[in-house]
Amino acid sequence: MPGVFCQVSVFIPGAQSLKDRRQAIRSVMDRLRSKCGATVAEAGFQNTWQRAGIIFAIVASDARILAASLEIARRQFEDAAELELLEFDCTDVEEEPWE
């Protein structure tokens, strides 16, 4: 099964507190889980109000489904009014056959 691991960096211009930041991040993380089946975690800039790092992974049954899921994931960040996408880097996860 093909998979991908992504690291994303975002700017949250409207955040005036960590609570505002958490709300914006939680919203996009929930959308990634529900729309892409991604496993998601907050992984950077955890004590800053207006920056956040998010990592996620997606595994699919074939490459076409993975590519479509990855495009949906990217759109979640680009379309989020409360966020500005700064960085979106993904790495393919190599398949390893079971022995």
MOJOQUI-V749407 format. One line per field, one symbol per residue. psi: psi as a letter, one per 40 degrees, with the letter a starting at -180 (. if undefined). burial: I if it has 9 or more other ideal C-beta (glycine too) atoms within 8 Angstrom, else O. A space follows every 50 residues. Layout:
psi->???
burial->???
This chain:
psi->hiiihihhhihgdeheiddddddddddddddddddefihiihfifeeide iihhiiihhididdddddddddddddddehdeihhdhghihihihhih.
burial->OIIIIIIIIIIIOOIOOOOIIOOIIOIIIOIIIOOIOIOIOIOIOOOOIO IIIIIIIIOIOOOOIIOOIIOIIIOIIOOIOOIOIOOOOIOOIOOOOOO
